[in-house]
Amino acid sequence: MAKYRCAILDDFQNVALKMADWSKVTGDVDFKAFNEHLGGPDNVVKALQDFEIIVAMRERTGFPRAVIEKLPKLKLLITTGMRNASIDMAAAAEKGVTVCGTGSFGSPTSGIAIGLMLELTRHIGYENARLKAGETWQVTIGPELEGLTLGILGLGKLGTRTALIGKAFGMKVIAWSTNLTPEKCKEAGVEYVTKEELFRQSDFISIHVVLSQRSRGLVGAKDIALMKPTAYLINTSRGPIIDEAAMLAALRDKKIGGAGLDVFDVEPLPKDHPLRKMDNVVLTPHLGYVALKNYQNYFAGVVEDIRGFIDGKPVRVMTA
């Protein structure tokens, strides 16, 4: 029997085949890792015509109906994690494609959120780059996090972890989201506030809600207008949760202190995007889940998903 062909997408660091014990499936599968982003739908379809199995790294490459319907050999589509809004689950089901997910590890996104806050205030990376470039001694000065107010938008697993780290820094932590209750806030040891109070009071607003039709554009121009002129937006969730045009205007006109962004409306971030040129913005290339133990968990799960599918006993099957 011919081997299955498996494409591993968006393996930017070229580490996927080193992150798990692939020997459990190498007798049945030939692998090809793509280290560069394939780009738009036409390029994705062209590159993946001959693959029965595709491994997607979260939402880096989307699989809408127009792509799924043009992949004639596709039988198994795996996403790292157990949620992927960029896969059209109905189209996959109609075409008989099995969609599976994987486990994950810890709350690595919280570390990126706090890191962005530290870079915006204490300029660690900036000063490091200056020193290594042979520049003069210290030139920046910034506020200490202790005593500042951290507003958490979305108090789930990641929001709660970020709140706890903020409290360890001596920050006052407040929280709001659409379905959040005062009781849930009390359990986490943070103060419940209204959405308006969150934007008025916070020195940092850190976003930790899942992107959905309801949360798209959740942070709009009216919300940003309520922020202090010294306050910062931190987004490690998904770009479209913030109205990008409203944020860009506020940053350009110095209406807010700045922003720390790990996620964007279009990823990879276009080279000519105005965010790349703003001195009150710190950018990272969607590193939230890019952590060693998380990747090890992801790809161990990928191996299990492939083995289960080949053996006729698929695991972690996702449905619409």
Backbone hydrogen bonds, N-H to C=O, Kabsch-Sander energy under -0.5 kcal/mol:
donor,donor_aa,acceptor,acceptor_aa,energy
4,Y,28,D,-2.6
6,C,30,D,-3.0
7,A,53,I,-2.5
8,I,6,C,-0.5
8,I,32,K,-2.7
9,L,7,A,-0.6
9,L,55,V,-2.8
11,D,34,F,-2.7
12,F,10,D,-1.9
14,N,11,D,-1.9
18,K,15,V,-2.3
19,M,15,V,-0.7
19,M,16,A,-1.2
22,W,20,A,-1.1
24,K,21,D,-0.8
25,V,22,W,-2.1
26,T,22,W,-1.4
28,D,25,V,-1.8
29,V,25,V,-1.4
30,D,4,Y,-2.9
32,K,6,C,-2.3
34,F,8,I,-3.2
35,N,33,A,-0.7
43,N,40,G,-0.6
44,V,40,G,-2.0
45,V,41,P,-2.7
46,K,42,D,-2.2
47,A,43,N,-2.3
48,L,44,V,-1.7
49,Q,46,K,-0.6
51,F,48,L,-1.4
52,E,5,R,-1.2
53,I,5,R,-2.3
54,I,76,L,-2.3
55,V,7,A,-3.2
56,A,54,I,-0.6
56,A,78,I,-3.6
58,R,56,A,-1.1
60,R,57,M,-2.1
63,F,86,S,-2.9
67,V,64,P,-1.2
68,I,64,P,-2.4
69,E,65,R,-2.7
70,K,67,V,-1.4
71,L,68,I,-1.5
73,K,49,Q,-0.6
74,L,71,L,-1.0
75,K,52,E,-3.4
76,L,52,E,-2.3
77,L,98,T,-3.0
78,I,54,I,-3.1
78,I,76,L,-0.5
79,T,100,C,-2.5
80,T,56,A,-1.9
81,G,103,G,-0.5
87,I,84,N,-1.4
88,D,63,F,-2.7
88,D,86,S,-0.5
89,M,87,I,-1.3
92,A,88,D,-2.1
93,A,89,M,-2.4
94,E,90,A,-2.4
95,K,91,A,-1.7
96,G,93,A,-1.2
97,V,92,A,-3.0
98,T,75,K,-2.6
98,T,96,G,-0.5
100,C,77,L,-2.0
100,C,98,T,-0.5
101,G,316,R,-2.0
102,T,81,G,-1.3
110,S,107,S,-1.4
111,G,107,S,-0.6
111,G,108,P,-0.6
112,I,108,P,-1.1
113,A,109,T,-2.2
114,I,110,S,-2.3
115,G,111,G,-2.3
116,L,112,I,-2.5
117,M,113,A,-1.7
118,L,114,I,-2.4
119,E,115,G,-2.4
120,L,116,L,-2.2
121,T,117,M,-1.5
122,R,118,L,-3.5
123,H,118,L,-0.7
123,H,119,E,-1.0
127,E,123,H,-2.6
128,N,124,I,-2.3
129,A,125,G,-2.4
130,R,126,Y,-2.0
131,L,127,E,-2.5
132,K,128,N,-2.3
133,A,129,A,-1.1
134,G,131,L,-1.6
135,E,130,R,-2.7
147,G,170,G,-2.2
148,L,145,L,-2.3
150,L,148,L,-0.5
150,L,172,K,-3.3
151,G,149,T,-0.6
151,G,204,F,-3.7
152,I,150,L,-0.6
152,I,174,I,-2.9
153,L,151,G,-0.6
153,L,206,S,-2.7
154,G,152,I,-1.0
154,G,176,W,-1.1
160,T,156,G,-2.7
161,R,157,K,-2.0
162,T,158,L,-2.4
163,A,159,G,-2.2
164,L,160,T,-2.2
165,I,161,R,-2.0
166,G,162,T,-2.4
167,K,163,A,-2.4
168,A,164,L,-1.8
169,F,165,I,-1.3
170,G,167,K,-1.5
171,M,166,G,-2.2
172,K,148,L,-2.3
174,I,150,L,-2.4
175,A,191,E,-2.4
176,W,152,I,-2.2
180,L,177,S,-1.1
185,C,181,T,-1.9
186,K,182,P,-2.3
187,E,183,E,-2.1
188,A,184,K,-1.5
189,G,185,C,-0.7
189,G,186,K,-0.8
190,V,185,C,-2.5
191,E,173,V,-2.2
193,V,175,A,-2.1
198,L,194,T,-2.3
199,F,195,K,-1.9
200,R,196,E,-2.1
201,Q,197,E,-2.7
202,S,198,L,-1.6
203,D,149,T,-2.8
204,F,149,T,-1.7
205,I,232,Y,-2.3
206,S,151,G,-2.9
206,S,204,F,-0.5
207,I,205,I,-0.5
207,I,234,I,-2.4
208,H,153,L,-3.2
216,R,212,S,-1.6
217,G,240,P,-2.6
218,L,215,S,-2.2
219,V,241,I,-2.6
220,G,218,L,-0.8
224,I,220,G,-2.4
225,A,221,A,-2.2
226,L,222,K,-0.6
226,L,223,D,-1.2
227,M,223,D,-0.5
227,M,224,I,-1.2
228,K,202,S,-0.5
231,A,228,K,-1.5
232,Y,203,D,-2.3
233,L,258,G,-1.8
234,I,205,I,-3.2
235,N,260,G,-2.4
236,T,207,I,-0.8
236,T,234,I,-0.5
239,G,264,F,-0.6
241,I,238,R,-1.5
242,I,239,G,-2.0
243,D,219,V,-2.9
244,E,242,I,-0.9
247,M,243,D,-2.3
248,L,244,E,-2.9
249,A,245,A,-2.1
250,A,246,A,-2.1
251,L,247,M,-2.4
252,R,248,L,-2.8
253,D,249,A,-2.3
254,K,251,L,-0.9
255,K,250,A,-2.7
256,I,250,A,-0.9
257,G,231,A,-1.8
258,G,231,A,-1.2
259,A,280,N,-1.7
260,G,233,L,-2.9
261,L,282,V,-2.7
262,D,235,N,-2.7
263,V,235,N,-0.8
273,H,270,P,-1.8
276,R,273,H,-1.6
277,K,274,P,-1.7
278,M,275,L,-1.1
281,V,278,M,-0.9
282,V,259,A,-2.4
284,T,261,L,-2.2
286,H,262,D,-1.0
286,H,284,T,-1.9
290,V,287,L,-1.6
291,A,289,Y,-2.0
295,Y,291,A,-2.7
296,Q,292,L,-2.4
297,N,293,K,-2.1
298,Y,294,N,-2.8
299,F,295,Y,-2.7
300,A,296,Q,-1.8
301,G,297,N,-2.0
302,V,298,Y,-1.8
303,V,299,F,-2.0
304,E,300,A,-1.9
305,D,301,G,-2.6
306,I,302,V,-2.5
307,R,303,V,-2.6
308,G,304,E,-2.7
309,F,305,D,-2.2
310,I,306,I,-2.5
311,D,307,R,-2.1
312,G,309,F,-1.4
313,K,308,G,-3.2
318,M,99,V,-3.5
